[in-house]
Amino acid sequence: MKNKEESAYNELLNKIAESFEFANDLAKQASLQYEMELHQIITGKITDEKIIENLFDRMLDFAFHPDVLEQYKSLCRYYLNTNPSATVHYIQAYREMWDS
């Protein structure tokens, strides 16, 4: 009985590890897309709230990944001058989702 329990436990751990690996790979892919969009926003000095906040919303889902988190922070620093209250909202949203 103990071997069956250990086997089931190990199988569960393997599935969890695979899920984390998949999420990390997906975040890396997202990071590449976000990098292009972030570059366009910053270099183009885009201030359209819909465009910027849409990117924030999508980045937040993957902000557990260090690359996306750095991009998220860059977007916060950029958007702070345009819309400080919305920037504070997105900082708080990150904290609620990932810091707790």
C-alpha positions as CSV (number, residue, x, y, z in Angstrom):
1,M,0.0,0.0,0.0
2,K,2.8,2.4,0.9
3,N,4.4,2.0,-2.6
4,K,1.1,2.8,-4.3
5,E,0.8,6.0,-2.2
6,E,4.4,7.0,-2.9
7,S,3.9,6.3,-6.6
8,A,0.7,8.4,-6.7
9,Y,2.4,11.2,-4.8
10,N,5.4,11.2,-7.1
11,E,3.1,11.2,-10.1
12,L,1.3,14.2,-8.7
13,L,4.6,16.0,-8.1
14,N,5.7,15.3,-11.6
15,K,2.4,16.7,-13.0
16,I,2.7,19.8,-10.9
17,A,6.3,20.3,-12.1
18,E,5.2,19.9,-15.7
19,S,2.5,22.5,-15.1
20,F,5.0,25.0,-13.7
21,E,7.4,24.4,-16.5
22,F,4.6,25.0,-19.0
23,A,3.5,28.2,-17.3
24,N,7.2,29.4,-17.3
25,D,7.6,28.6,-21.0
26,L,4.3,30.5,-21.8
27,A,5.5,33.5,-19.7
28,K,8.8,33.5,-21.7
29,Q,6.8,33.6,-25.0
30,A,4.5,36.4,-23.6
31,S,7.6,38.3,-22.5
32,L,8.9,38.4,-26.1
33,Q,5.6,39.8,-27.3
34,Y,5.3,42.3,-24.5
35,E,8.8,43.5,-25.1
36,M,7.9,44.6,-28.6
37,E,4.7,46.3,-27.5
38,L,6.4,48.0,-24.5
39,H,9.2,49.3,-26.9
40,Q,6.5,50.7,-29.3
41,I,4.7,52.5,-26.4
42,I,7.8,54.0,-24.9
43,T,9.6,55.0,-28.1
44,G,6.4,56.2,-29.7
45,K,5.5,58.1,-26.6
46,I,2.0,56.6,-26.7
47,T,-0.3,57.9,-24.1
48,D,-3.5,56.1,-25.1
49,E,-4.9,54.7,-21.9
50,K,-6.7,51.8,-23.6
51,I,-3.5,50.6,-25.2
52,I,-1.4,51.0,-22.1
53,E,-3.9,49.5,-19.7
54,N,-4.6,46.6,-22.0
55,L,-0.9,45.8,-21.9
56,F,-0.9,46.1,-18.1
57,D,-3.8,43.7,-17.9
58,R,-2.1,41.1,-20.0
59,M,1.3,41.5,-18.3
60,L,-0.3,41.0,-14.9
61,D,-1.2,37.4,-15.7
62,F,2.5,36.6,-16.2
63,A,4.1,39.0,-13.8
64,F,5.4,36.0,-11.7
65,H,8.1,35.6,-14.4
66,P,11.2,37.9,-13.8
67,D,11.3,39.2,-17.4
68,V,7.6,40.2,-17.4
69,L,7.9,41.7,-14.0
70,E,10.7,44.0,-15.2
71,Q,8.6,45.0,-18.2
72,Y,5.7,45.6,-15.9
73,K,7.9,47.9,-13.8
74,S,9.1,49.7,-16.9
75,L,5.5,50.3,-18.0
76,C,4.7,51.6,-14.5
77,R,7.6,54.1,-14.6
78,Y,6.5,55.2,-18.0
79,Y,2.8,55.5,-17.3
80,L,3.3,57.3,-13.9
81,N,3.7,60.7,-15.7
82,T,0.6,60.2,-17.8
83,N,-1.8,58.7,-15.3
84,P,-0.5,58.5,-11.7
85,S,-3.7,57.1,-10.2
86,A,-4.0,54.3,-12.8
87,T,-0.4,53.4,-12.2
88,V,-1.0,53.2,-8.5
89,H,-3.9,50.9,-9.3
90,Y,-1.7,48.6,-11.4
91,I,1.0,48.5,-8.7
92,Q,-1.7,47.5,-6.2
93,A,-3.1,44.9,-8.5
94,Y,0.3,43.3,-8.8
95,R,0.8,43.3,-5.0
96,E,-2.6,41.7,-4.5
97,M,-2.0,39.0,-7.1
98,W,1.6,38.1,-6.6
99,D,2.8,39.5,-3.2
100,S,0.3,37.8,-1.0
